[in-house]
Amino acid sequence: MRQLTPEGQQIINNIAQRYQFSTDAVISLLQSVINGNGSMAQFNHPEFGGSGQWMRGGMIMLGDMFNNQLKNRVGQLCQELSTLAANQPDLLQTGSFQSQTQGSQQQLNASPAQPLPNGAGAGPSANLFAPSPGSTANWWPAGLQFPNSTGAQNNMRYAYFATIRRLAIEANGHVTLYDTLDHQIGGFSQQQSQGSSITFTSQYGVVDVNSLPIISIDNMPPTQQPGKLSATPSYYEDSVNTAQLLQEADIFGTIEKLAGLKDKGILTDDEFNRKKAELLARL
């Protein structure tokens, strides 16, 4: 977790004192709430009865399943931490991201919780975390603004720019920018049972993100990654090579048709040679 500001540390201390948990337990649960984008938390701490799960709306499960008093305390604490996180700028993502695990599908709504009322808890002006060196609010590549939708799930997040047909995905510390072609993307899902691959739905059905052309990785073209040599061409390179081959086939086919016209006397030798030279110059 990012470093707490002195004000943020005091806020956590006050919350821990009110709920009669240790500061370490509250910080651990706050990180779980943030990982769940403010709408859910999966945690494991002895003060909470071991492992447990919370979902905004009232669902709470603890290892100590019959301790209703503990359930109420942990549930109320999760709700307050969720609201607290929602008041932090750019801490939670908007939009939605679907997670599919063991054949079942769960959609996590990433809309933030309601702001804290005046005088309650930290309030919108309280900064929990110190800014990371060189961090910016927009994690996607420079020059891209105003995404149509954003979302996050586990250690992955995305930003979709429908108007310019671009999709940015941050995973494992790297930001990849894709060309979405003519897809009209309506939602995303993460297939955890298949190596955490990402798919999206469009007018063509369910599509693997890896099928999209890659524009850049960490703001660099995929063929210019430092210290990396690609043994096989990327999808983008394959697309370019295919288009080039089709163009060459069209040119040679046109020359053959012109030759047939010349043989029939429709074109003179000069007209044929001039057009042939013009077409070959395009290769």
C-alpha positions in Angstrom: 0.0 0.0 0.0 1.1 3.6 -0.7 2.5 5.5 2.3 -0.1 7.2 4.4 0.1 10.9 5.0 0.2 12.1 8.7 -3.4 13.1 8.3 -4.3 9.7 6.8 -2.5 7.9 9.6 -4.5 9.9 12.2 -7.7 9.0 10.3 -6.9 5.3 10.4 -5.9 5.5 14.1 -9.3 7.1 14.9 -11.2 4.5 13.0 -9.3 1.7 14.6 -10.0 3.1 18.1 -13.7 3.5 17.4 -14.1 -0.1 16.1 -11.7 -1.5 18.7 -9.4 -3.1 16.1 -5.6 -2.6 15.8 -4.3 -0.1 13.3 -2.6 -2.9 11.4 -5.9 -4.7 11.0 -7.7 -1.6 9.7 -4.9 -0.8 7.2 -5.0 -4.5 6.0 -8.7 -4.3 5.5 -8.4 -0.9 3.7 -6.1 -2.4 1.2 -8.6 -5.3 0.6 -11.4 -2.8 0.0 -9.2 -0.8 -2.4 -8.3 -4.0 -4.3 -12.1 -4.7 -4.6 -12.5 -1.2 -6.0 -14.6 -0.1 -3.0 -17.4 -2.6 -3.7 -16.0 -5.8 -2.2 -13.1 -7.1 0.0 -11.5 -10.4 0.5 -9.4 -10.4 3.6 -7.5 -12.6 6.0 -6.6 -11.3 9.5 -6.9 -12.9 12.9 -8.7 -9.9 14.4 -11.5 -10.5 11.8 -11.8 -14.2 12.6 -9.4 -15.3 9.8 -10.4 -15.2 6.2 -13.6 -13.5 5.1 -15.4 -11.6 2.4 -17.5 -8.5 2.3 -19.7 -7.0 -0.5 -21.3 -3.6 -0.5 -25.0 -4.0 0.2 -24.7 -6.0 3.4 -23.1 -9.4 2.5 -20.4 -10.4 5.1 -18.9 -13.8 5.7 -16.3 -14.5 8.4 -14.3 -17.6 9.4 -15.9 -17.2 12.8 -19.3 -17.5 11.2 -21.4 -17.6 14.4 -19.9 -14.4 15.9 -22.7 -12.0 14.9 -21.2 -9.1 16.9 -17.9 -9.4 15.0 -19.8 -9.6 11.7 -21.5 -6.3 12.4 -18.3 -4.6 13.4 -16.4 -5.8 10.4 -19.3 -5.1 8.0 -19.7 -1.5 9.3 -15.9 -1.0 9.1 -15.8 -2.2 5.5 -18.6 0.2 4.6 -16.8 3.1 6.2 -13.5 2.2 4.5 -15.3 1.9 1.2 -16.8 5.4 1.6 -13.4 6.7 2.7 -11.7 5.3 -0.3 -14.4 6.7 -2.6 -13.4 10.2 -1.5 -9.8 9.8 -2.5 -9.0 11.2 -6.0 -8.3 8.5 -8.7 -8.1 5.8 -6.0 -11.1 3.8 -7.3 -12.0 3.3 -11.0 -15.3 4.0 -12.6 -17.1 1.7 -15.0 -17.3 -2.1 -14.6 -15.1 -5.1 -15.0 -16.3 -8.7 -15.1 -14.5 -11.6 -13.4 -15.1 -15.2 -14.4 -13.9 -17.8 -12.0 -14.5 -21.6 -12.2 -17.3 -21.3 -14.7 -19.3 -18.6 -12.9 -19.4 -15.0 -13.8 -19.4 -12.0 -11.4 -19.6 -8.4 -12.5 -18.1 -5.9 -10.2 -19.6 -2.5 -10.4 -16.8 0.0 -10.0 -18.9 3.1 -9.3 -17.6 4.7 -6.2 -19.5 4.9 -2.9 -21.4 8.0 -1.8 -19.2 10.8 -0.4 -19.0 11.2 3.3 -21.4 13.7 4.8 -19.9 16.9 6.2 -18.2 16.3 9.4 -18.2 12.5 9.1 -14.9 10.7 9.1 -12.2 12.1 6.8 -14.4 14.1 4.4 -13.6 14.7 0.7 -10.7 17.0 1.5 -8.6 14.5 3.5 -5.7 12.9 1.6 -5.0 9.5 2.9 -1.9 8.7 0.8 1.2 10.7 -0.1 1.6 11.0 -3.9 4.0 8.6 -5.5 7.1 10.1 -7.1 6.2 11.1 -10.7 2.6 9.7 -10.4 -0.2 11.2 -12.5 -3.9 10.9 -12.3 -4.0 9.5 -15.8 -2.0 6.3 -16.0 -2.7 5.7 -19.7 -0.4 6.9 -22.5 0.1 10.7 -22.9 -2.2 12.4 -25.4 -5.2 10.2 -24.5 -7.8 12.0 -22.6 -11.4 11.5 -21.5 -11.9 7.7 -21.7 -15.5 6.6 -22.4 -15.1 4.0 -19.6 -12.6 2.8 -17.1 -12.5 -0.2 -14.7 -10.3 -2.4 -12.6 -10.1 -6.0 -11.4 -7.4 -7.7 -9.3 -4.1 -6.2 -10.5 -5.4 -5.1 -13.9 -7.2 -1.9 -15.1 -8.3 -0.6 -18.4 -9.4 2.7 -20.1 -11.4 2.5 -23.3 -11.4 5.5 -25.8 -14.3 4.7 -28.2 -14.1 7.9 -30.2 -10.4 7.3 -31.2 -10.6 3.5 -31.2 -8.0 2.9 -28.5 -7.9 0.6 -25.5 -5.2 1.0 -22.7 -4.6 -1.9 -20.3 -2.2 -1.8 -17.4 -1.1 -5.2 -16.1 2.0 -6.4 -14.3 3.4 -2.9 -14.2 3.2 -2.4 -18.0 0.7 -0.3 -20.0 -0.3 -1.7 -23.5 -2.2 0.4 -26.0 -4.4 -1.4 -28.5 -6.2 -0.4 -31.7 -9.8 -1.5 -31.3 -10.4 -1.4 -35.0 -14.2 -1.3 -35.8 -15.2 -3.0 -32.5 -17.9 -1.4 -30.5 -16.9 -2.6 -27.1 -19.7 -3.1 -24.5 -17.9 -4.8 -21.6 -14.8 -6.6 -20.4 -14.2 -9.8 -18.6 -11.1 -11.5 -17.1 -10.8 -15.3 -17.7 -8.8 -16.3 -14.6 -9.1 -20.0 -15.4 -7.2 -19.3 -18.6 -4.1 -17.5 -17.5 -5.9 -14.2 -16.6 -6.5 -13.4 -20.3 -8.9 -10.5 -21.0 -11.8 -10.7 -23.4 -14.4 -8.1 -24.4 -17.8 -8.1 -26.0 -18.6 -6.3 -29.2 -20.9 -6.6 -32.2 -18.8 -9.6 -33.2 -19.4 -11.5 -29.9 -16.7 -12.3 -27.4 -13.2 -11.3 -28.5 -9.8 -11.9 -27.0 -7.9 -8.6 -26.4 -4.7 -10.3 -27.7 -6.3 -10.4 -31.2 -6.1 -6.6 -31.4 -3.2 -4.8 -33.0 -0.7 -3.4 -30.4 0.1 0.3 -30.8 2.6 0.6 -28.0 3.9 -0.9 -24.8 4.9 1.6 -22.2 4.7 4.3 -24.8 7.1 2.5 -27.2 6.3 0.6 -30.4 6.2 -3.2 -29.7 9.2 -3.8 -32.1 11.3 -1.3 -30.2 11.1 -2.7 -26.7 14.6 -2.3 -25.0 16.4 -5.5 -24.5 13.8 -7.6 -26.3 14.0 -9.4 -29.7 10.9 -10.7 -31.2 11.3 -14.1 -32.8 7.8 -13.9 -34.4 6.1 -10.9 -35.9 3.4 -9.2 -33.8 -0.3 -9.2 -34.7 0.1 -5.7 -36.0 3.1 -6.7 -38.2 1.1 -9.7 -39.5 -1.8 -7.3 -40.4 0.5 -5.0 -42.3 2.3 -7.8 -44.1 -1.1 -9.3 -45.2 -2.3 -6.0 -46.5 0.9 -5.6 -48.4 0.6 -9.0 -50.0 -3.0 -8.3 -51.0 -1.9 -5.0 -52.6 0.9 -6.8 -54.6 -1.6 -9.4 -55.8 -4.0 -6.7 -57.0 -1.2 -5.0 -58.9 0.0 -8.2 -60.7 -3.6 -9.1 -61.4 -4.2 -5.7 -63.0 -1.0 -6.1 -65.1 -2.2 -9.4 -66.4 -5.6 -7.9 -67.4 -3.8 -5.1 -69.2 -1.7 -7.6 -71.1 -4.9 -9.3 -72.2 -6.2 -6.0 -73.5 -3.0 -5.4 -75.3 -3.2 -8.8 -77.0 -6.7 -8.0 -78.1 -5.5 -4.8 -79.7 -7.4 -2.6 -77.3 -4.2 -1.1 -75.8 -1.1 -0.2 -77.7 2.3 -1.3 -76.6 3.2 2.2 -75.4 -0.1 2.4 -73.4 0.5 -1.0 -71.8 4.2 -0.3 -71.0 3.3 3.1 -69.5 0.6 1.7 -67.3 2.7 -1.4 -66.3 5.6 0.9 -65.2 3.1 3.0 -63.1 1.7 -0.1 -61.3 5.2 -1.6 -60.6 6.3 1.7 -59.1 3.7 1.2 -56.3 5.5 -1.9 -55.1 
